[in-house]
Amino acid sequence: MNEDFEILIRETASSLSTPIPLWYADFLQSQDLRTSRYYNNTTVLYGLEELTELNIAYEIQQYMPGYLLIGSDSGDFGLLINNSTSNIYLVELGALTPDDAAVMAWSLEEWQQKNFSSHEEDISAPSPYTVRRSMALQEYSLTPDAAWYAALQEMQLQQKTLEQSRALKTISLKEYLLQKQQLITAMNTLTAANKGYLSFQQWWPRK
């Protein structure tokens, strides 16, 4: 690493109160990444000149201590690294917590093979929260609560479809009124059978 670039990296790390991992410092120098640069149509990696400003602006050390914001998808997601792993993380900038950090790649080499993708569909591992939520959804799907809410959603869909059919005049008024009465009766029966069932959001508030 040339002396000029090494000094710039030390100054940047000092201003951020967090070290820049050696593997990423080497990458910054190899790319001469002093100013921000696009690596594909969406992924922008911040140069050393912008790194401090953007990490302070997004309050990274407050919400994700020890992490470093190194780029973004040019939209709502940031790309971060830390000193304890060689991972590159993808995190929504409006939900900056380690719990919401998906692994974009396990290493810089893997990320380069992905052409520095910042698309959610290209992640290597979901966030811890996403994993817990997926497991909870599977558990919830086996409960009476899920069955009741599925029936409710099906009836609501039938009502919407019926109203659309009538608006388009694809069914007669007589048939419309008959089906509507049947749906009202079924909805009343379902409502009466509600034993305090909870929606998934109520059953599993974020943990």
C-alpha positions as YAML, in Angstrom:
chain: A
units: angstrom
residues:
- id: 1
  name: MET
  ca: [0.00, 0.00, 0.00]
- id: 2
  name: ASN
  ca: [1.54, 3.32, -1.00]
- id: 3
  name: GLU
  ca: [2.22, 5.77, 1.80]
- id: 4
  name: ASP
  ca: [-0.12, 8.48, 0.52]
- id: 5
  name: PHE
  ca: [-3.09, 6.13, 0.33]
- id: 6
  name: GLU
  ca: [-2.23, 4.56, 3.69]
- id: 7
  name: ILE
  ca: [-2.30, 7.97, 5.36]
- id: 8
  name: LEU
  ca: [-5.67, 8.72, 3.76]
- id: 9
  name: ILE
  ca: [-7.08, 5.42, 5.04]
- id: 10
  name: ARG
  ca: [-5.79, 6.07, 8.57]
- id: 11
  name: GLU
  ca: [-7.31, 9.55, 8.55]
- id: 12
  name: THR
  ca: [-10.64, 8.17, 7.35]
- id: 13
  name: ALA
  ca: [-10.66, 5.42, 9.99]
- id: 14
  name: SER
  ca: [-9.79, 7.95, 12.70]
- id: 15
  name: SER
  ca: [-12.64, 10.25, 11.69]
- id: 16
  name: LEU
  ca: [-15.06, 7.30, 11.79]
- id: 17
  name: SER
  ca: [-13.77, 5.92, 15.12]
- id: 18
  name: THR
  ca: [-13.69, 2.45, 13.57]
- id: 19
  name: PRO
  ca: [-10.86, 0.70, 11.71]
- id: 20
  name: ILE
  ca: [-11.11, -0.18, 8.05]
- id: 21
  name: PRO
  ca: [-10.47, -3.93, 7.60]
- id: 22
  name: LEU
  ca: [-7.12, -4.60, 5.96]
- id: 23
  name: TRP
  ca: [-8.70, -6.66, 3.18]
- id: 24
  name: TYR
  ca: [-10.95, -3.75, 2.26]
- id: 25
  name: ALA
  ca: [-8.16, -1.20, 2.59]
- id: 26
  name: ASP
  ca: [-6.18, -3.28, 0.08]
- id: 27
  name: PHE
  ca: [-9.19, -3.29, -2.23]
- id: 28
  name: LEU
  ca: [-9.59, 0.48, -1.95]
- id: 29
  name: GLN
  ca: [-5.98, 0.98, -2.94]
- id: 30
  name: SER
  ca: [-6.07, -1.57, -5.77]
- id: 31
  name: GLN
  ca: [-9.04, 0.33, -7.21]
- id: 32
  name: ASP
  ca: [-7.61, 3.76, -6.34]
- id: 33
  name: LEU
  ca: [-11.06, 4.40, -4.90]
- id: 34
  name: ARG
  ca: [-10.70, 7.99, -3.76]
- id: 35
  name: THR
  ca: [-14.09, 9.07, -5.13]
- id: 36
  name: SER
  ca: [-17.30, 7.07, -5.46]
- id: 37
  name: ARG
  ca: [-17.66, 4.78, -8.45]
- id: 38
  name: TYR
  ca: [-20.35, 2.58, -10.01]
- id: 39
  name: TYR
  ca: [-19.43, -1.08, -10.39]
- id: 40
  name: ASN
  ca: [-22.57, -2.02, -12.32]
- id: 41
  name: ASN
  ca: [-25.89, -0.35, -13.15]
- id: 42
  name: THR
  ca: [-26.89, 0.01, -9.49]
- id: 43
  name: THR
  ca: [-24.00, -0.69, -7.11]
- id: 44
  name: VAL
  ca: [-21.98, 2.34, -6.12]
- id: 45
  name: LEU
  ca: [-18.96, 2.01, -3.83]
- id: 46
  name: TYR
  ca: [-17.97, 5.07, -1.87]
- id: 47
  name: GLY
  ca: [-14.52, 6.52, -2.27]
- id: 48
  name: LEU
  ca: [-12.44, 7.55, 0.71]
- id: 49
  name: GLU
  ca: [-13.41, 11.17, 0.15]
- id: 50
  name: GLU
  ca: [-17.12, 10.37, 0.74]
- id: 51
  name: LEU
  ca: [-16.81, 7.49, 3.21]
- id: 52
  name: THR
  ca: [-16.67, 9.59, 6.37]
- id: 53
  name: GLU
  ca: [-19.43, 11.98, 5.34]
- id: 54
  name: LEU
  ca: [-21.91, 9.22, 4.44]
- id: 55
  name: ASN
  ca: [-21.20, 7.06, 7.49]
- id: 56
  name: ILE
  ca: [-21.82, 10.07, 9.71]
- id: 57
  name: ALA
  ca: [-24.92, 11.10, 7.76]
- id: 58
  name: TYR
  ca: [-26.49, 7.65, 8.21]
- id: 59
  name: GLU
  ca: [-25.30, 7.43, 11.85]
- id: 60
  name: ILE
  ca: [-23.82, 3.99, 11.23]
- id: 61
  name: GLN
  ca: [-21.88, 3.84, 14.51]
- id: 62
  name: GLN
  ca: [-25.04, 4.65, 16.46]
- id: 63
  name: TYR
  ca: [-27.21, 1.96, 14.86]
- id: 64
  name: MET
  ca: [-24.58, -0.61, 13.84]
- id: 65
  name: PRO
  ca: [-21.42, -0.09, 15.93]
- id: 66
  name: GLY
  ca: [-18.31, -1.57, 14.36]
- id: 67
  name: TYR
  ca: [-19.80, -1.59, 10.86]
- id: 68
  name: LEU
  ca: [-18.72, 0.53, 7.92]
- id: 69
  name: LEU
  ca: [-21.04, 1.70, 5.15]
- id: 70
  name: ILE
  ca: [-19.09, 1.20, 1.91]
- id: 71
  name: GLY
  ca: [-21.74, 1.69, -0.76]
- id: 72
  name: SER
  ca: [-25.36, 1.31, -1.79]
- id: 73
  name: ASP
  ca: [-27.70, -0.03, -4.45]
- id: 74
  name: SER
  ca: [-28.40, 3.57, -5.50]
- id: 75
  name: GLY
  ca: [-31.68, 3.25, -3.63]
- id: 76
  name: ASP
  ca: [-32.90, 2.11, -0.22]
- id: 77
  name: PHE
  ca: [-30.20, -0.44, 0.62]
- id: 78
  name: GLY
  ca: [-26.70, 0.07, 1.94]
- id: 79
  name: LEU
  ca: [-23.66, -2.19, 1.66]
- id: 80
  name: LEU
  ca: [-21.69, -2.65, 4.87]
- id: 81
  name: ILE
  ca: [-18.70, -4.52, 6.26]
- id: 82
  name: ASN
  ca: [-17.21, -4.98, 9.73]
- id: 83
  name: ASN
  ca: [-13.93, -6.02, 11.32]
- id: 84
  name: SER
  ca: [-15.05, -9.38, 12.68]
- id: 85
  name: THR
  ca: [-15.82, -11.04, 9.32]
- id: 86
  name: SER
  ca: [-14.99, -10.81, 5.64]
- id: 87
  name: ASN
  ca: [-18.70, -10.61, 4.79]
- id: 88
  name: ILE
  ca: [-20.39, -7.92, 2.73]
- id: 89
  name: TYR
  ca: [-23.83, -7.12, 4.12]
- id: 90
  name: LEU
  ca: [-26.95, -5.72, 2.49]
- id: 91
  name: VAL
  ca: [-29.13, -3.68, 4.86]
- id: 92
  name: GLU
  ca: [-32.11, -1.42, 4.32]
- id: 93
  name: LEU
  ca: [-30.97, 2.09, 5.20]
- id: 94
  name: GLY
  ca: [-34.24, 2.71, 7.03]
- id: 95
  name: ALA
  ca: [-33.74, -0.38, 9.23]
- id: 96
  name: LEU
  ca: [-30.10, -0.24, 10.24]
- id: 97
  name: THR
  ca: [-29.59, -3.09, 12.70]
- id: 98
  name: PRO
  ca: [-27.33, -6.16, 12.55]
- id: 99
  name: ASP
  ca: [-30.51, -8.23, 12.91]
- id: 100
  name: ASP
  ca: [-31.67, -6.96, 9.50]
- id: 101
  name: ALA
  ca: [-28.33, -7.49, 7.77]
- id: 102
  name: ALA
  ca: [-28.43, -10.06, 4.97]
- id: 103
  name: VAL
  ca: [-25.14, -11.50, 3.72]
- id: 104
  name: MET
  ca: [-24.61, -10.21, 0.20]
- id: 105
  name: ALA
  ca: [-21.42, -12.26, -0.09]
- id: 106
  name: TRP
  ca: [-19.17, -14.22, 2.28]
- id: 107
  name: SER
  ca: [-16.05, -12.58, 0.88]
- id: 108
  name: LEU
  ca: [-14.84, -9.91, -1.49]
- id: 109
  name: GLU
  ca: [-13.87, -12.62, -3.97]
- id: 110
  name: GLU
  ca: [-17.39, -14.06, -3.97]
- id: 111
  name: TRP
  ca: [-18.85, -10.58, -4.37]
- id: 112
  name: GLN
  ca: [-16.59, -9.89, -7.34]
- id: 113
  name: GLN
  ca: [-17.85, -13.12, -8.92]
- id: 114
  name: LYS
  ca: [-21.37, -11.73, -8.49]
- id: 115
  name: ASN
  ca: [-20.27, -8.60, -10.34]
- id: 116
  name: PHE
  ca: [-20.69, -6.58, -7.12]
- id: 117
  name: SER
  ca: [-24.44, -7.20, -7.12]
- id: 118
  name: SER
  ca: [-26.61, -5.31, -4.65]
- id: 119
  name: HIS
  ca: [-29.85, -7.10, -5.56]
- id: 120
  name: GLU
  ca: [-31.77, -8.88, -2.80]
- id: 121
  name: GLU
  ca: [-32.27, -11.96, -4.98]
- id: 122
  name: ASP
  ca: [-28.48, -12.44, -5.12]
- id: 123
  name: ILE
  ca: [-27.82, -12.58, -1.37]
- id: 124
  name: SER
  ca: [-25.85, -15.51, 0.04]
- id: 125
  name: ALA
  ca: [-27.80, -15.69, 3.32]
- id: 126
  name: PRO
  ca: [-30.91, -13.95, 4.69]
- id: 127
  name: SER
  ca: [-30.83, -11.71, 7.74]
- id: 128
  name: PRO
  ca: [-31.28, -13.25, 11.21]
- id: 129
  name: TYR
  ca: [-34.69, -11.58, 11.45]
- id: 130
  name: THR
  ca: [-35.80, -13.02, 8.11]
- id: 131
  name: VAL
  ca: [-34.79, -16.52, 9.23]
- id: 132
  name: ARG
  ca: [-36.75, -16.22, 12.49]
- id: 133
  name: ARG
  ca: [-39.78, -14.81, 10.71]
- id: 134
  name: SER
  ca: [-39.76, -17.62, 8.14]
- id: 135
  name: MET
  ca: [-39.67, -20.23, 10.92]
- id: 136
  name: ALA
  ca: [-42.49, -18.45, 12.74]
- id: 137
  name: LEU
  ca: [-44.60, -18.38, 9.57]
- id: 138
  name: GLN
  ca: [-44.20, -22.14, 9.22]
- id: 139
  name: GLU
  ca: [-45.29, -22.62, 12.82]
- id: 140
  name: TYR
  ca: [-48.20, -20.19, 12.43]
- id: 141
  name: SER
  ca: [-49.44, -21.99, 9.31]
- id: 142
  name: LEU
  ca: [-50.30, -25.01, 11.51]
- id: 143
  name: THR
  ca: [-52.47, -23.05, 13.94]
- id: 144
  name: PRO
  ca: [-56.27, -22.57, 13.97]
- id: 145
  name: ASP
  ca: [-55.54, -18.85, 13.76]
- id: 146
  name: ALA
  ca: [-53.96, -19.28, 10.32]
- id: 147
  name: ALA
  ca: [-56.84, -21.42, 9.08]
- id: 148
  name: TRP
  ca: [-59.41, -18.86, 10.23]
- id: 149
  name: TYR
  ca: [-57.58, -15.93, 8.65]
- id: 150
  name: ALA
  ca: [-57.07, -17.87, 5.41]
- id: 151
  name: ALA
  ca: [-60.83, -18.46, 5.25]
- id: 152
  name: LEU
  ca: [-61.45, -14.77, 5.93]
- id: 153
  name: GLN
  ca: [-59.09, -13.69, 3.16]
- id: 154
  name: GLU
  ca: [-60.72, -16.13, 0.74]
- id: 155
  name: MET
  ca: [-64.17, -14.68, 1.47]
- id: 156
  name: GLN
  ca: [-62.89, -11.14, 1.10]
- id: 157
  name: LEU
  ca: [-61.44, -12.09, -2.28]
- id: 158
  name: GLN
  ca: [-64.76, -13.63, -3.33]
- id: 159
  name: GLN
  ca: [-66.57, -10.43, -2.32]
- id: 160
  name: LYS
  ca: [-64.15, -8.31, -4.33]
- id: 161
  name: THR
  ca: [-64.48, -10.58, -7.36]
- id: 162
  name: LEU
  ca: [-68.27, -10.49, -7.10]
- id: 163
  name: GLU
  ca: [-68.35, -6.69, -6.99]
- id: 164
  name: GLN
  ca: [-66.02, -6.50, -9.99]
- id: 165
  name: SER
  ca: [-68.22, -8.93, -11.92]
- id: 166
  name: ARG
  ca: [-71.27, -6.83, -11.22]
- id: 167
  name: ALA
  ca: [-69.48, -3.61, -12.18]
- id: 168
  name: LEU
  ca: [-68.51, -5.20, -15.50]
- id: 169
  name: LYS
  ca: [-72.05, -6.57, -15.86]
- id: 170
  name: THR
  ca: [-70.81, -10.10, -16.43]
- id: 171
  name: ILE
  ca: [-73.50, -11.48, -14.09]
- id: 172
  name: SER
  ca: [-77.16, -10.61, -13.75]
- id: 173
  name: LEU
  ca: [-78.53, -8.56, -10.89]
- id: 174
  name: LYS
  ca: [-80.44, -11.60, -9.65]
- id: 175
  name: GLU
  ca: [-77.32, -13.78, -9.57]
- id: 176
  name: TYR
  ca: [-75.32, -10.97, -7.97]
- id: 177
  name: LEU
  ca: [-77.83, -10.53, -5.14]
- id: 178
  name: LEU
  ca: [-78.00, -14.27, -4.56]
- id: 179
  name: GLN
  ca: [-74.23, -14.69, -4.33]
- id: 180
  name: LYS
  ca: [-73.89, -11.60, -2.17]
- id: 181
  name: GLN
  ca: [-76.42, -12.93, 0.33]
- id: 182
  name: GLN
  ca: [-74.62, -16.28, 0.41]
- id: 183
  name: LEU
  ca: [-71.32, -14.54, 1.11]
- id: 184
  name: ILE
  ca: [-72.86, -12.40, 3.86]
- id: 185
  name: THR
  ca: [-74.25, -15.51, 5.53]
- id: 186
  name: ALA
  ca: [-70.91, -17.31, 5.25]
- id: 187
  name: MET
  ca: [-69.07, -14.26, 6.61]
- id: 188
  name: ASN
  ca: [-71.42, -14.04, 9.59]
- id: 189
  name: THR
  ca: [-70.88, -17.74, 10.31]
- id: 190
  name: LEU
  ca: [-67.12, -17.32, 10.11]
- id: 191
  name: THR
  ca: [-67.18, -14.24, 12.34]
- id: 192
  name: ALA
  ca: [-69.21, -16.12, 14.95]
- id: 193
  name: ALA
  ca: [-66.61, -18.89, 14.91]
- id: 194
  name: ASN
  ca: [-63.78, -16.49, 15.76]
- id: 195
  name: LYS
  ca: [-62.39, -17.58, 19.13]
- id: 196
  name: GLY
  ca: [-60.00, -14.70, 19.41]
- id: 197
  name: TYR
  ca: [-57.85, -15.85, 16.52]
- id: 198
  name: LEU
  ca: [-54.88, -13.65, 15.72]
- id: 199
  name: SER
  ca: [-53.36, -12.53, 12.44]
- id: 200
  name: PHE
  ca: [-49.72, -13.43, 11.95]
- id: 201
  name: GLN
  ca: [-48.66, -9.87, 12.81]
- id: 202
  name: GLN
  ca: [-50.56, -10.13, 16.11]
- id: 203
  name: TRP
  ca: [-49.51, -13.72, 16.79]
- id: 204
  name: TRP
  ca: [-45.82, -13.02, 16.17]
- id: 205
  name: PRO
  ca: [-44.93, -9.40, 16.88]
- id: 206
  name: ARG
  ca: [-41.35, -8.74, 15.88]
- id: 207
  name: LYS
  ca: [-38.99, -10.45, 18.30]
...
